[in-house]
Structures are given as structure tokens and as C-alpha cells.
Amino acid sequence: MDDYGVTFARSARRELEALEVSMVRRVISKIDGLARDPRPSGSRKLQGEQNLWRIRIGDYRVVYSIDDRQRIVDIVRIRHRRDVYR
């Protein structure tokens, strides 16, 4: 089974670069895992959204979409839990 490709929205890349180095390592590790399994245990589909999912990483959330046909995971947002859904 082939891995999914991972892409970042420009805003998500900026949000990742703004994080502390230790948090960046944790987030990158989880995102690498999404390439192998885009729906890991603990992931949730966002209610009211067509194709958005989220994973928790401590107090941060990674919001992403999945395209099963093209096998792409697109990272949309990486934010603190108090700001991610606004």
C-alpha cells in the first residue's frame, strides 16, 4: 500500500514555523504518520465540514483534508486548541 503525499497550505506552513522547536518536532512526527495512515486512532472528522479531520498534539490541533483518489493529505491549519476552530 502506497503512502499518501502530504501538502501544506501556505498559512499552515507559517503556523508551523512559528511554533517552538520541541513542538515542531512533535507535530512533524504526527504529520509523517498521516502519510502512512490518514485516519489514525484519535483522529476526528470535524462536524459541519465536508472533508476536514483533526488530530490532537498536546494543546495543538492539526486540521487537514484527505483526498483518497489522489492519495493526498492537505494540512490546512496548525494552531492552539483555543484558536483552531475560529
Secondary structure, DSSP 8 states (H G I E B T S, - for coil): ----EEEE-HHHHHHHHTS-HHHHHHHHHHHHHHHH-SS-TT-EE-TT-SSEEEEEETTEEEEEEEETTTTEEEEEEEEETTTTT-
